Amino acid sequence: MTQLFQPTLRPGYPDFNDLPWAYPLDDWPERCTRLEEVQRGLSRHPVVFVVYDGTLYAIKELPPGVAQAEYQLLCEMETRRISCVTPVGYARLRSGKDEASALITRYLEGSLPYRSLFMRSHLDRYRDHLLDAMAGMLVQLHLAGIYWGDCSLSNTLFRRDAGVLQAYLVDAETAEVHAPHLEPMLRYHDLQIMEENVTGDLTDLATLGYLSDNLPIHETGESIRQRYRNLWEQITREDVFGPEERYRIQERIRALNTLGFSVREVEVHEDPEGEKLHLRVFVTDRNFYRDRLLELTGVEAEEMQARLMFNEIQEVKAYLSQAQNRSIPFSVAAYHWLEDLYQPVIQRMQPLLEQAQTSETSRDPAELYCQILEHKWFLSERAQRDVGHLAAADDYIQKFGATIR
């Protein structure tokens, strides 16, 4: 069987030449030793997962030319720092007279499809966070001038992020870039499509008997829309205040940073009478704390994880400044946090991280560190004193280590 496999790949990735490209992806299970089974959502196209040197990649079979277009859209989203799967490359496929294309992306480690969040009772607590994550991702897309066109639970993956969830776009087949601004009508259409798709996704699970009877299927999409509206209003509203209230500019910036948004530009102008100031703030991406943490310590984390760690660094700064009776630079506090708190905890938790390699438990060190912080707070409340990070880590291993096997 003759086969044309013409890949376009980013540097630093495998060439994928040893895969059985002469056959449709549906026929690969009997012909490919690199295949792995992972948690996955529903897909309208054939998808397989292959492993190279311990790294998983997703390969999606598409009509001719579609893979290239989706690859380029994912690269554009990556440039705009949208939370999406990492594009690796695409390929043109031809077997005899039949043509197709293949999109290759890196598997999102530690991710969960929505089906897992609704089907597993021990993940119930994440369902409300899922709605916030969906709303936040749509806001992020629309601020970047991107119309999705097929927002659904099936096209989204979720990662744990310090007790909440971060949503990642998986399928960009229908997406369009309308930068710098997305028209209100397109935002309306995206939300309408989201509501219809979310209702369909949940109805499918209900039909299979995976949902509890009291889950409001038809109200869930509307709940995401309302959360979207609330967040959009917080980000895009215009504030009006008096000339003597200029401190409110920094208050607004800090409030947006707390939501995770970095501020690109601040616009202040007087009204014709000169009695009031009008403030508009323009945001970029939702990576404020993760960027600051990476810059200060080299630790990579999700946004809420980074915010918790950033707060710890601020506590370290305050303690050192008081102990030494002088102002300590933030970079010095970050160094002490990394050396005295974060790295010792991660080293102590290494057995748990290694056990998680073969389980469905999150093996992300940053998420595990945040779990230790939560456990430390619980133990300290019970003991009425600060029990310390390492004592919390040891107690966590004793109590929960057996469940990660």
One Martini backbone bead per residue (centre of mass of N, CA, C, O) as a GRO file, in nm:
protein
  405
    1MET     BB    1   0.092   0.039   0.027
    2THR     BB    2   0.067   0.359  -0.054
    3GLN     BB    3   0.229   0.653   0.109
    4LEU     BB    4   0.170   0.988   0.210
    5PHE     BB    5   0.405   1.168   0.430
    6GLN     BB    6   0.371   1.522   0.512
    7PRO     BB    7   0.546   1.691   0.740
    8THR     BB    8   0.495   1.961   0.989
    9LEU     BB    9   0.744   2.052   1.230
   10ARG     BB   10   0.861   2.119   1.520
   11PRO     BB   11   1.119   2.164   1.693
   12GLY     BB   12   1.197   1.890   1.922
   13TYR     BB   13   1.048   1.659   1.776
   14PRO     BB   14   0.937   1.402   1.650
   15ASP     BB   15   0.884   1.244   1.323
   16PHE     BB   16   0.671   0.991   1.307
   17ASN     BB   17   0.766   0.766   1.086
   18ASP     BB   18   0.690   0.483   1.254
   19LEU     BB   19   0.408   0.510   1.175
   20PRO     BB   20   0.095   0.376   1.035
   21TRP     BB   21   0.009   0.572   0.771
   22ALA     BB   22  -0.128   0.350   0.572
   23TYR     BB   23  -0.350   0.383   0.797
   24PRO     BB   24  -0.605   0.430   0.965
   25LEU     BB   25  -0.652   0.513   1.294
   26ASP     BB   26  -0.856   0.279   1.355
   27ASP     BB   27  -0.610   0.057   1.275
   28TRP     BB   28  -0.369   0.093   1.494
   29PRO     BB   29  -0.396  -0.104   1.740
   30GLU     BB   30  -0.262  -0.353   1.556
   31ARG     BB   31   0.011  -0.155   1.444
   32CYS     BB   32   0.086  -0.004   1.730
   33THR     BB   33   0.316   0.028   2.009
   34ARG     BB   34   0.265   0.348   2.096
   35LEU     BB   35   0.003   0.312   2.217
   36GLU     BB   36  -0.237   0.490   2.431
   37GLU     BB   37  -0.447   0.502   2.715
   38VAL     BB   38  -0.673   0.772   2.788
   39GLN     BB   39  -0.825   1.026   2.896
   40ARG     BB   40  -1.136   1.119   2.725
   41GLY     BB   41  -1.322   1.263   2.499
   42LEU     BB   42  -1.518   1.350   2.259
   43SER     BB   43  -1.504   1.280   1.893
   44ARG     BB   44  -1.555   1.333   1.546
   45HIS     BB   45  -1.264   1.224   1.531
   46PRO     BB   46  -0.998   1.047   1.498
   47VAL     BB   47  -0.803   0.934   1.794
   48VAL     BB   48  -0.463   0.922   1.908
   49PHE     BB   49  -0.205   0.788   2.135
   50VAL     BB   50   0.143   0.866   2.167
   51VAL     BB   51   0.478   0.749   2.261
   52TYR     BB   52   0.779   0.951   2.345
   53ASP     BB   53   0.989   0.946   2.589
   54GLY     BB   54   0.724   0.986   2.792
   55THR     BB   55   0.558   1.138   2.565
   56LEU     BB   56   0.248   1.264   2.476
   57TYR     BB   57   0.043   1.228   2.175
   58ALA     BB   58  -0.193   1.375   1.958
   59ILE     BB   59  -0.391   1.228   1.689
   60LYS     BB   60  -0.577   1.383   1.420
   61GLU     BB   61  -0.817   1.307   1.188
   62LEU     BB   62  -0.860   1.486   0.874
   63PRO     BB   63  -0.932   1.664   0.637
   64PRO     BB   64  -0.811   1.820   0.387
   65GLY     BB   65  -0.629   2.101   0.531
   66VAL     BB   66  -0.737   2.124   0.832
   67ALA     BB   67  -0.482   2.084   1.003
   68GLN     BB   68  -0.331   2.340   0.921
   69ALA     BB   69  -0.542   2.544   1.018
   70GLU     BB   70  -0.545   2.453   1.316
   71TYR     BB   71  -0.247   2.488   1.375
   72GLN     BB   72  -0.239   2.796   1.322
   73LEU     BB   73  -0.446   2.868   1.541
   74LEU     BB   74  -0.291   2.752   1.784
   75CYS     BB   75  -0.043   2.933   1.745
   76GLU     BB   76  -0.197   3.198   1.783
   77MET     BB   77  -0.295   3.136   2.069
   78GLU     BB   78  -0.019   3.099   2.194
   79THR     BB   79   0.076   3.388   2.138
   80ARG     BB   80  -0.188   3.497   2.312
   81ARG     BB   81  -0.210   3.309   2.570
   82ILE     BB   82  -0.392   3.070   2.536
   83SER     BB   83  -0.563   2.805   2.667
   84CYS     BB   84  -0.397   2.532   2.511
   85VAL     BB   85  -0.290   2.315   2.316
   86THR     BB   86   0.008   2.194   2.186
   87PRO     BB   87   0.149   2.251   1.889
   88VAL     BB   88   0.346   2.040   1.663
   89GLY     BB   89   0.172   1.951   1.393
   90TYR     BB   90   0.142   1.842   1.045
   91ALA     BB   91  -0.027   1.638   0.784
   92ARG     BB   92  -0.009   1.482   0.478
   93LEU     BB   93  -0.239   1.242   0.337
   94ARG     BB   94  -0.188   0.940   0.120
   95SER     BB   95  -0.402   0.668  -0.009
   96GLY     BB   96  -0.390   0.666  -0.304
   97LYS     BB   97  -0.685   0.855  -0.359
   98ASP     BB   98  -0.673   0.920  -0.062
   99GLU     BB   99  -0.730   1.203   0.154
  100ALA     BB  100  -0.559   1.366   0.432
  101SER     BB  101  -0.518   1.476   0.776
  102ALA     BB  102  -0.286   1.569   1.053
  103LEU     BB  103  -0.295   1.640   1.398
  104ILE     BB  104  -0.037   1.752   1.629
  105THR     BB  105  -0.029   1.712   1.983
  106ARG     BB  106   0.013   1.773   2.308
  107TYR     BB  107  -0.045   1.628   2.587
  108LEU     BB  108  -0.238   1.710   2.871
  109GLU     BB  109  -0.115   1.696   3.158
  110GLY     BB  110  -0.344   1.639   3.416
  111SER     BB  111  -0.605   1.600   3.269
  112LEU     BB  112  -0.972   1.651   3.233
  113PRO     BB  113  -1.257   1.542   3.138
  114TYR     BB  114  -1.585   1.609   3.194
  115ARG     BB  115  -1.678   1.317   3.243
  116SER     BB  116  -1.511   1.273   3.503
  117LEU     BB  117  -1.645   1.509   3.672
  118PHE     BB  118  -1.943   1.366   3.650
  119MET     BB  119  -1.881   1.045   3.714
  120ARG     BB  120  -1.719   1.123   3.979
  121SER     BB  121  -1.777   1.166   4.308
  122HIS     BB  122  -1.484   1.284   4.405
  123LEU     BB  123  -1.541   1.540   4.178
  124ASP     BB  124  -1.782   1.726   4.258
  125ARG     BB  125  -1.631   1.993   4.362
  126TYR     BB  126  -1.554   2.081   4.050
  127ARG     BB  127  -1.815   2.166   3.892
  128ASP     BB  128  -1.832   2.469   3.959
  129HIS     BB  129  -1.547   2.535   3.847
  130LEU     BB  130  -1.608   2.461   3.556
  131LEU     BB  131  -1.789   2.705   3.495
  132ASP     BB  132  -1.574   2.919   3.547
  133ALA     BB  133  -1.367   2.815   3.338
  134MET     BB  134  -1.540   2.851   3.087
  135ALA     BB  135  -1.588   3.155   3.118
  136GLY     BB  136  -1.286   3.241   3.127
  137MET     BB  137  -1.207   3.135   2.846
  138LEU     BB  138  -1.403   3.309   2.679
  139VAL     BB  139  -1.294   3.579   2.771
  140GLN     BB  140  -1.006   3.535   2.671
  141LEU     BB  141  -1.077   3.503   2.373
  142HIS     BB  142  -1.237   3.774   2.328
  143LEU     BB  143  -1.007   3.967   2.413
  144ALA     BB  144  -0.827   3.840   2.161
  145GLY     BB  145  -1.030   3.810   1.905
  146ILE     BB  146  -1.179   3.518   1.946
  147TYR     BB  147  -1.366   3.282   1.765
  148TRP     BB  148  -1.483   2.968   1.810
  149GLY     BB  149  -1.784   2.810   1.728
  150ASP     BB  150  -1.740   2.533   1.952
  151CYS     BB  151  -1.837   2.544   2.242
  152SER     BB  152  -1.749   2.280   2.474
  153LEU     BB  153  -1.692   2.015   2.676
  154SER     BB  154  -1.556   1.828   2.459
  155ASN     BB  155  -1.344   2.084   2.376
  156THR     BB  156  -1.245   2.041   2.684
  157LEU     BB  157  -0.999   2.084   2.931
  158PHE     BB  158  -0.892   1.999   3.275
  159ARG     BB  159  -0.719   2.159   3.547
  160ARG     BB  160  -0.579   2.163   3.834
  161ASP     BB  161  -0.602   2.477   4.054
  162ALA     BB  162  -0.592   2.514   4.366
  163GLY     BB  163  -0.906   2.380   4.382
  164VAL     BB  164  -0.952   2.435   4.090
  165LEU     BB  165  -0.997   2.532   3.743
  166GLN     BB  166  -0.852   2.485   3.416
  167ALA     BB  167  -0.909   2.578   3.089
  168TYR     BB  168  -0.877   2.395   2.769
  169LEU     BB  169  -0.832   2.411   2.445
  170VAL     BB  170  -0.866   2.158   2.178
  171ASP     BB  171  -1.075   2.270   1.953
  172ALA     BB  172  -1.003   2.483   1.643
  173GLU     BB  173  -1.164   2.438   1.373
  174THR     BB  174  -1.378   2.708   1.405
  175ALA     BB  175  -1.187   2.924   1.442
  176GLU     BB  176  -1.143   3.292   1.474
  177VAL     BB  177  -0.968   3.585   1.381
  178HIS     BB  178  -1.061   3.937   1.511
  179ALA     BB  179  -0.841   4.122   1.540
  180PRO     BB  180  -0.865   4.321   1.816
  181HIS     BB  181  -1.185   4.269   1.782
  182LEU     BB  182  -1.498   4.149   1.904
  183GLU     BB  183  -1.798   4.134   1.819
  184PRO     BB  184  -2.090   4.117   1.989
  185MET     BB  185  -2.230   3.910   1.802
  186LEU     BB  186  -2.008   3.689   1.831
  187ARG     BB  187  -2.033   3.656   2.131
  188TYR     BB  188  -2.327   3.570   2.126
  189HIS     BB  189  -2.289   3.318   1.948
  190ASP     BB  190  -2.091   3.169   2.133
  191LEU     BB  191  -2.290   3.147   2.375
  192GLN     BB  192  -2.512   2.996   2.226
  193ILE     BB  193  -2.345   2.750   2.149
  194MET     BB  194  -2.261   2.672   2.431
  195GLU     BB  195  -2.540   2.609   2.545
  196GLU     BB  196  -2.617   2.385   2.344
  197ASN     BB  197  -2.368   2.198   2.393
  198VAL     BB  198  -2.392   2.156   2.699
  199THR     BB  199  -2.669   2.025   2.689
  200GLY     BB  200  -2.579   1.790   2.509
  201ASP     BB  201  -2.356   1.670   2.685
  202LEU     BB  202  -2.542   1.616   2.939
  203THR     BB  203  -2.758   1.446   2.802
  204ASP     BB  204  -2.573   1.211   2.731
  205LEU     BB  205  -2.504   1.138   3.027
  206ALA     BB  206  -2.794   1.092   3.120
  207THR     BB  207  -2.860   0.858   2.924
  208LEU     BB  208  -2.619   0.681   3.066
  209GLY     BB  209  -2.646   0.742   3.391
  210TYR     BB  210  -2.418   0.976   3.509
  211LEU     BB  211  -2.640   1.153   3.640
  212SER     BB  212  -2.796   1.330   3.852
  213ASP     BB  213  -3.126   1.428   3.897
  214ASN     BB  214  -3.045   1.735   4.017
  215LEU     BB  215  -2.917   1.822   3.758
  216PRO     BB  216  -2.919   2.126   3.566
  217ILE     BB  217  -2.901   2.100   3.245
  218HIS     BB  218  -3.059   2.365   3.122
  219GLU     BB  219  -2.891   2.572   3.331
  220THR     BB  220  -2.580   2.553   3.282
  221GLY     BB  221  -2.530   2.740   3.039
  222GLU     BB  222  -2.650   2.994   3.178
  223SER     BB  223  -2.441   3.000   3.407
  224ILE     BB  224  -2.199   3.054   3.226
  225ARG     BB  225  -2.305   3.317   3.104
  226GLN     BB  226  -2.323   3.476   3.373
  227ARG     BB  227  -2.025   3.453   3.445
  228TYR     BB  228  -1.928   3.596   3.196
  229ARG     BB  229  -2.068   3.868   3.244
  230ASN     BB  230  -1.936   3.935   3.514
  231LEU     BB  231  -1.641   3.929   3.412
  232TRP     BB  232  -1.667   4.129   3.176
  233GLU     BB  233  -1.752   4.369   3.352
  234GLN     BB  234  -1.498   4.387   3.533
  235ILE     BB  235  -1.298   4.439   3.285
  236THR     BB  236  -1.472   4.667   3.089
  237ARG     BB  237  -1.536   4.880   3.267
  238GLU     BB  238  -1.623   5.215   3.359
  239ASP     BB  239  -1.477   5.450   3.565
  240VAL     BB  240  -1.599   5.700   3.802
  241PHE     BB  241  -1.414   5.988   3.933
  242GLY     BB  242  -1.242   6.191   4.123
  243PRO     BB  243  -0.946   6.368   4.133
  244GLU     BB  244  -0.901   6.267   4.448
  245GLU     BB  245  -0.928   5.937   4.333
  246ARG     BB  246  -0.658   5.803   4.203
  247TYR     BB  247  -0.624   5.542   4.375
  248ARG     BB  248  -0.833   5.372   4.197
  249ILE     BB  249  -0.641   5.273   3.983
  250GLN     BB  250  -0.480   5.069   4.159
  251GLU     BB  251  -0.724   4.911   4.254
  252ARG     BB  252  -0.808   4.806   3.974
  253ILE     BB  253  -0.547   4.661   3.904
  254ARG     BB  254  -0.545   4.469   4.149
  255ALA     BB  255  -0.816   4.332   4.086
  256LEU     BB  256  -0.723   4.213   3.813
  257ASN     BB  257  -0.482   4.054   3.923
  258THR     BB  258  -0.654   3.871   4.107
  259LEU     BB  259  -0.790   3.745   3.839
  260GLY     BB  260  -0.506   3.728   3.642
  261PHE     BB  261  -0.473   4.003   3.500
  262SER     BB  262  -0.304   4.182   3.270
  263VAL     BB  263  -0.194   4.513   3.217
  264ARG     BB  264  -0.155   4.719   2.931
  265GLU     BB  265  -0.370   4.968   2.976
  266VAL     BB  266  -0.431   5.316   3.074
  267GLU     BB  267  -0.734   5.520   3.065
  268VAL     BB  268  -0.751   5.881   3.120
  269HIS     BB  269  -1.038   6.111   3.138
  270GLU     BB  270  -1.206   6.398   3.114
  271ASP     BB  271  -1.469   6.573   3.147
  272PRO     BB  272  -1.589   6.866   3.025
  273GLU     BB  273  -1.599   6.987   3.334
  274GLY     BB  274  -1.362   6.847   3.519
  275GLU     BB  275  -1.500   6.659   3.766
  276LYS     BB  276  -1.430   6.392   3.608
  277LEU     BB  277  -1.304   6.057   3.585
  278HIS     BB  278  -1.214   5.826   3.322
  279LEU     BB  279  -1.180   5.466   3.340
  280ARG     BB  280  -0.970   5.249   3.138
  281VAL     BB  281  -0.894   4.898   3.106
  282PHE     BB  282  -0.636   4.698   2.950
  283VAL     BB  283  -0.602   4.364   2.877
  284THR     BB  284  -0.449   4.062   2.830
  285ASP     BB  285  -0.372   3.817   3.017
  286ARG     BB  286  -0.410   3.516   3.245
  287ASN     BB  287  -0.072   3.548   3.386
  288PHE     BB  288   0.038   3.712   3.627
  289TYR     BB  289   0.145   3.508   3.851
  290ARG     BB  290   0.302   3.307   3.673
  291ASP     BB  291   0.505   3.515   3.568
  292ARG     BB  292   0.620   3.611   3.840
  293LEU     BB  293   0.712   3.334   3.943
  294LEU     BB  294   0.899   3.259   3.708
  295GLU     BB  295   1.082   3.509   3.732
  296LEU     BB  296   1.168   3.458   4.043
  297THR     BB  297   1.200   3.103   4.041
  298GLY     BB  298   1.115   2.896   3.787
  299VAL     BB  299   0.823   2.825   3.851
  300GLU     BB  300   0.570   2.623   3.726
  301ALA     BB  301   0.223   2.739   3.697
  302GLU     BB  302  -0.072   2.800   3.768
  303GLU     BB  303  -0.245   3.073   3.855
  304MET     BB  304  -0.349   2.987   4.145
  305GLN     BB  305  -0.092   2.863   4.240
  306ALA     BB  306   0.082   3.120   4.207
  307ARG     BB  307  -0.077   3.293   4.405
  308LEU     BB  308  -0.016   3.133   4.660
  309MET     BB  309   0.295   3.157   4.637
  310PHE     BB  310   0.309   3.465   4.629
  311ASN     BB  311   0.191   3.503   4.913
  312GLU     BB  312   0.423   3.359   5.055
  313ILE     BB  313   0.646   3.554   4.968
  314GLN     BB  314   0.522   3.795   5.117
  315GLU     BB  315   0.554   3.668   5.397
  316VAL     BB  316   0.860   3.638   5.387
  317LYS     BB  317   0.921   3.938   5.351
  318ALA     BB  318   0.792   4.035   5.616
  319TYR     BB  319   0.963   3.862   5.808
  320LEU     BB  320   1.249   3.955   5.720
  321SER     BB  321   1.207   4.258   5.764
  322GLN     BB  322   1.152   4.234   6.067
  323ALA     BB  323   1.406   4.070   6.158
  324GLN     BB  324   1.612   4.297   6.005
  325ASN     BB  325   1.506   4.592   5.998
  326ARG     BB  326   1.435   4.576   5.677
  327SER     BB  327   1.407   4.597   5.344
  328ILE     BB  328   1.315   4.332   5.135
  329PRO     BB  329   1.356   4.204   4.853
  330PHE     BB  330   1.166   4.007   4.655
  331SER     BB  331   1.394   3.827   4.539
  332VAL     BB  332   1.494   3.730   4.818
  333ALA     BB  333   1.230   3.601   4.914
  334ALA     BB  334   1.210   3.399   4.678
  335TYR     BB  335   1.466   3.244   4.746
  336HIS     BB  336   1.383   3.149   5.030
  337TRP     BB  337   1.128   3.002   4.947
  338LEU     BB  338   1.263   2.797   4.757
  339GLU     BB  339   1.482   2.681   4.965
  340ASP     BB  340   1.288   2.651   5.244
  341LEU     BB  341   1.006   2.535   5.109
  342TYR     BB  342   0.955   2.415   4.827
  343GLN     BB  343   1.191   2.210   4.781
  344PRO     BB  344   1.160   2.041   5.044
  345VAL     BB  345   0.872   1.945   4.983
  346ILE     BB  346   0.923   1.808   4.708
  347GLN     BB  347   1.133   1.611   4.816
  348ARG     BB  348   0.942   1.474   5.027
  349MET     BB  349   0.718   1.407   4.780
  350GLN     BB  350   0.851   1.213   4.570
  351PRO     BB  351   0.709   0.938   4.621
  352LEU     BB  352   0.429   1.045   4.532
  353LEU     BB  353   0.507   1.132   4.245
  354GLU     BB  354   0.594   0.847   4.152
  355GLN     BB  355   0.324   0.701   4.205
  356ALA     BB  356   0.153   0.891   4.004
  357GLN     BB  357   0.258   0.783   3.727
  358THR     BB  358   0.033   0.521   3.758
  359SER     BB  359  -0.198   0.733   3.795
  360GLU     BB  360  -0.483   0.970   3.825
  361THR     BB  361  -0.315   1.145   3.983
  362SER     BB  362  -0.173   1.423   4.035
  363ARG     BB  363   0.181   1.509   3.922
  364ASP     BB  364   0.192   1.802   4.007
  365PRO     BB  365   0.391   1.980   4.209
  366ALA     BB  366   0.227   2.242   4.246
  367GLU     BB  367  -0.038   2.106   4.339
  368LEU     BB  368   0.082   1.952   4.577
  369TYR     BB  369   0.179   2.197   4.732
  370CYS     BB  370  -0.108   2.318   4.771
  371GLN     BB  371  -0.209   2.077   4.937
  372ILE     BB  372  -0.011   2.121   5.169
  373LEU     BB  373  -0.111   2.401   5.250
  374GLU     BB  374  -0.395   2.306   5.324
  375HIS     BB  375  -0.304   2.096   5.534
  376LYS     BB  376  -0.152   2.295   5.717
  377TRP     BB  377  -0.395   2.463   5.794
  378PHE     BB  378  -0.556   2.237   5.927
  379LEU     BB  379  -0.342   2.158   6.142
  380SER     BB  380  -0.307   2.442   6.268
  381GLU     BB  381  -0.598   2.479   6.363
  382ARG     BB  382  -0.598   2.231   6.551
  383ALA     BB  383  -0.318   2.323   6.711
  384GLN     BB  384  -0.282   2.640   6.736
  385ARG     BB  385  -0.040   2.624   6.518
  386ASP     BB  386   0.250   2.616   6.338
  387VAL     BB  387   0.360   2.311   6.191
  388GLY     BB  388   0.467   2.314   5.913
  389HIS     BB  389   0.560   2.185   5.611
  390LEU     BB  390   0.694   1.904   5.676
  391ALA     BB  391   0.477   1.801   5.869
  392ALA     BB  392   0.251   1.814   5.657
  393ALA     BB  393   0.383   1.621   5.456
  394ASP     BB  394   0.402   1.373   5.640
  395ASP     BB  395   0.096   1.355   5.702
  396TYR     BB  396   0.002   1.327   5.411
  397ILE     BB  397   0.147   1.063   5.348
  398GLN     BB  398   0.015   0.894   5.575
  399LYS     BB  399  -0.291   0.947   5.481
  400PHE     BB  400  -0.254   0.947   5.128
  401GLY     BB  401  -0.040   0.753   5.001
  402ALA     BB  402  -0.215   0.485   4.958
  403THR     BB  403  -0.401   0.624   4.720
  404ILE     BB  404  -0.119   0.636   4.528
  405ARG     BB  405  -0.126   0.313   4.364
   0.00000   0.00000   0.00000
